[in-house]
Amino acid sequence: MLLTRILTALALVPLVIAALFGLPPRGWALVALGFVGAAAWEWAALARWTSLGRIAYAAATAGLALALLFAPMAGFAAGWPAAIAAPLLAAATLFWVALMPFWLRGRWQLPPGPAAALVGWLVLLPAWVALVQLQARSPWVVLAAMAIVWLADTAAYFAGRAFGRRKLAPMISPGKSWEGVYGGVIAVAVYAAALLPLARDHGYVAALTPAFAAGWIAIAIALALLSVGGDLFESLLKRHAGVKDSGRTLPGHGGVLDRIDALLAAMPPAALAAMVLLQ
């Protein structure tokens, strides 16, 4: 299993990095859409739809994304105009910030039928828009934002292993601890502080004041906390569906949703923050 996991990562990661840095925004959008389509297939499985329903949902998700990408009224060039992107990113951010904590506390199940489809689109499509919008600005900004999620997860794992005593959400994901969350937050705060000298190189034009530094570190920590919520959210859906993994799309890694669950929650607010702070 470990060898399969490593081989999958060795094959996939260089291809994704090459696409991120080597393709224009529309090309990157199509690559990212491949992952979103697979995630939509898995989402429909967590909603317990039939194979035909899963195919239809994945196709509908891809169709909506392609319409955003190619329809003249969407205005896609090097990313979308703010009038298109901002409402989508804001809606997803509102979901993760305002609704997701109540969803986890109440351990809600996915609603049946069309409502499950709508929630899935709210989770998947704005995250895709965020990745495309950030790459259109700079591939390095995409990596910087994603690294917040990866660092939070990695630091939380090791801090939890070393110091974990109090369970974060034992009824959803018994392995996570509050001490792990604290470790992830500390690591992300240090990382965010280290990125401050690069702000001017990537579109921040105002003065690098202490207030900006504090605000930027707070945003990074908030993104890290949202990524934890995204992970727990998908774990809850899997528990309700009675499955260990969201799928078997990635050998040794489970499904695509298993790999991007934290990114789904963090990327829309990250892209929204970039739209506000960067030129």
C-alpha positions in Angstrom: 0.0 0.0 0.0 2.8 2.4 0.9 4.7 1.7 -2.3 1.5 2.2 -4.4 0.9 5.5 -2.6 4.4 6.7 -3.3 4.3 5.7 -6.9 1.0 7.4 -7.4 2.4 10.6 -5.9 5.6 10.4 -8.0 3.5 10.1 -11.2 0.9 12.7 -10.3 2.7 15.5 -8.6 5.1 16.4 -11.4 2.3 16.4 -13.9 0.2 18.8 -11.8 3.2 21.1 -11.2 4.0 21.1 -14.9 0.4 22.0 -15.7 0.3 24.7 -13.0 3.4 26.5 -14.3 3.4 25.5 -18.0 -0.2 26.0 -19.1 -2.2 29.2 -19.7 -5.2 29.8 -17.4 -7.7 28.0 -19.7 -5.4 25.0 -20.0 -4.9 24.8 -16.3 -8.6 25.1 -15.8 -9.2 22.1 -17.9 -6.6 20.0 -16.0 -8.1 21.1 -12.7 -11.6 20.3 -14.0 -10.5 16.6 -14.5 -10.0 16.4 -10.7 -13.3 18.3 -10.1 -15.2 15.9 -12.3 -13.8 12.9 -10.5 -14.7 14.6 -7.2 -18.2 15.1 -8.4 -18.5 11.4 -9.2 -17.4 10.6 -5.7 -19.7 13.2 -4.2 -22.7 11.6 -5.9 -21.5 8.2 -4.4 -21.5 9.8 -0.9 -25.0 11.0 -1.6 -25.8 7.3 -2.4 -26.9 7.9 -6.0 -27.1 5.1 -8.6 -24.3 4.7 -11.1 -26.4 6.5 -13.7 -27.0 9.4 -11.3 -23.3 9.6 -10.6 -22.5 9.8 -14.3 -25.2 12.5 -14.8 -23.9 14.5 -11.9 -20.3 14.4 -12.9 -21.3 15.4 -16.5 -23.5 18.2 -15.2 -20.7 19.5 -13.0 -18.3 19.4 -15.9 -20.9 21.2 -18.1 -21.4 24.0 -15.7 -17.6 24.5 -15.4 -17.1 24.5 -19.2 -19.9 27.0 -19.5 -18.1 29.3 -17.1 -14.9 28.7 -19.0 -16.1 29.1 -22.6 -19.4 31.0 -22.6 -18.8 34.6 -23.9 -21.0 36.1 -21.2 -18.7 34.6 -18.5 -15.9 36.9 -19.8 -13.0 34.4 -19.1 -9.6 35.7 -20.3 -6.8 35.6 -17.8 -9.3 34.5 -15.1 -12.9 35.8 -14.7 -14.0 39.3 -14.1 -14.6 40.1 -10.4 -18.4 40.3 -11.1 -18.4 36.6 -12.0 -15.7 35.2 -9.6 -16.4 37.2 -6.4 -20.0 36.1 -5.9 -19.1 32.4 -6.4 -16.1 32.7 -4.0 -18.1 34.6 -1.5 -20.9 32.1 -1.5 -18.5 29.2 -0.9 -16.7 31.2 1.8 -20.0 31.9 3.6 -20.8 28.2 3.5 -17.5 27.1 5.1 -17.4 30.0 7.6 -21.1 30.2 8.6 -22.7 26.9 7.9 -20.0 24.2 8.1 -19.5 24.5 11.9 -23.2 23.9 12.5 -23.1 21.0 10.0 -20.3 19.4 11.9 -21.9 20.1 15.3 -25.2 18.7 14.3 -23.6 15.9 12.3 -26.0 16.5 9.5 -26.4 14.1 6.6 -26.4 15.2 3.0 -30.0 16.3 2.1 -31.7 14.0 -0.5 -32.0 14.7 -4.2 -31.4 18.1 -5.8 -30.3 19.6 -2.5 -27.3 17.3 -2.4 -26.4 18.3 -5.9 -26.6 22.0 -5.0 -24.4 21.6 -1.9 -21.9 19.6 -4.0 -21.7 22.4 -6.6 -21.3 24.9 -3.8 -18.4 22.9 -2.5 -16.7 21.9 -5.8 -17.2 24.6 -8.4 -16.0 27.7 -6.4 -12.9 25.8 -5.3 -12.2 25.1 -9.0 -12.8 28.8 -9.8 -10.4 29.7 -7.0 -7.6 27.5 -8.3 -8.0 29.0 -11.8 -8.3 32.5 -10.6 -5.2 32.2 -8.4 -3.2 30.5 -11.2 -4.1 33.3 -13.6 -2.6 35.7 -11.1 0.6 33.6 -10.5 1.2 29.9 -10.1 3.4 30.8 -7.1 0.3 32.2 -5.4 -1.5 28.9 -5.9 1.4 27.0 -4.4 1.6 29.5 -1.5 -2.1 29.1 -0.7 -2.0 25.3 -1.0 1.1 25.1 1.1 -0.9 26.6 4.0 -3.2 23.6 3.9 -0.5 21.0 3.5 1.6 22.5 6.2 -1.3 22.7 8.6 -2.1 19.1 7.9 1.4 17.8 8.3 2.2 19.8 11.4 -1.1 18.8 13.0 -0.2 15.1 12.3 3.2 15.3 14.0 2.0 17.5 16.8 -1.0 15.2 17.4 1.3 12.2 17.5 3.6 13.8 20.0 1.2 15.7 22.2 -2.3 14.7 21.3 -4.5 14.2 24.4 -7.9 15.9 23.8 -9.9 14.7 20.8 -11.1 17.3 18.4 -14.1 15.5 17.0 -14.2 11.9 18.3 -17.6 11.1 16.7 -16.3 12.3 13.2 -12.5 11.7 13.1 -11.2 10.1 16.2 -7.5 10.6 15.2 -7.6 14.4 15.3 -6.7 16.2 18.5 -6.8 19.9 19.6 -3.1 19.7 20.2 -2.6 18.8 16.6 -4.7 21.8 15.5 -2.6 24.1 17.7 0.6 22.6 16.2 -0.8 23.3 12.7 -1.7 26.9 13.6 1.7 27.6 15.0 3.4 26.2 11.9 1.2 28.2 9.5 1.8 31.4 11.5 5.5 31.0 11.1 5.1 30.2 7.4 2.9 33.2 6.9 5.4 35.5 8.6 8.2 34.0 6.4 6.2 34.9 3.3 5.8 38.6 4.2 8.9 39.8 2.4 7.5 38.3 -0.9 4.2 40.2 -0.8 5.4 43.0 -3.0 6.6 40.6 -5.7 3.1 39.1 -6.0 0.8 42.1 -6.2 0.7 43.8 -2.8 1.4 47.5 -3.4 0.6 49.2 0.0 3.0 49.6 2.9 4.1 46.4 4.8 2.9 47.7 8.1 2.7 45.7 11.4 -1.1 45.9 10.9 -0.8 44.3 7.5 1.5 41.6 8.9 -0.9 40.8 11.7 -3.8 40.7 9.3 -2.0 38.4 6.8 -1.0 36.0 9.5 -4.6 36.0 10.8 -5.9 35.2 7.3 -3.4 32.3 7.0 -4.5 30.9 10.3 -8.1 31.2 9.4 -7.4 29.3 6.1 -5.7 26.6 8.1 -8.7 26.3 10.5 -11.1 26.2 7.5 -8.9 23.4 6.0 -9.4 21.4 9.2 -13.2 21.9 8.8 -13.1 20.8 5.2 -11.3 17.6 6.3 -13.9 16.9 9.0 -16.8 17.7 6.7 -15.7 15.0 4.2 -15.0 12.6 7.0 -18.6 13.1 8.3 -20.0 12.5 4.9 -18.0 9.3 4.6 -19.2 8.1 8.0 -22.8 8.7 7.0 -22.2 6.8 3.7 -20.5 3.9 5.6 -17.2 4.1 3.6 -13.6 4.5 4.5 -12.6 6.3 1.4 -14.5 8.5 -1.0 -13.4 6.3 -3.9 -10.5 4.4 -5.5 -9.6 6.9 -8.1 -6.0 7.4 -6.9 -4.2 4.0 -6.1 -3.0 4.0 -2.5 -4.6 7.3 -1.7 -8.4 6.6 -1.9 -10.5 9.1 -3.8 -9.9 12.5 -5.1 -12.2 14.0 -2.4 -9.9 12.4 0.2 -7.0 14.3 -1.2 -8.6 17.7 -1.8 -11.2 18.0 1.0 -9.2 20.5 3.0 -8.4 22.5 -0.2 -12.1 22.7 -1.0 -12.7 24.8 2.1 -9.5 26.9 2.0 -9.2 27.9 -1.6 -12.3 30.1 -2.1 -11.5 32.4 0.8 -7.9 32.4 -0.3 -8.8 33.6 -3.8 -11.2 36.1 -2.3 -8.5 37.5 -0.1 -6.1 37.7 -3.1 -8.7 39.7 -5.0 -9.0 42.2 -2.2 -5.3 42.5 -1.2 -3.4 42.0 -4.4 -3.3 44.1 -7.6 
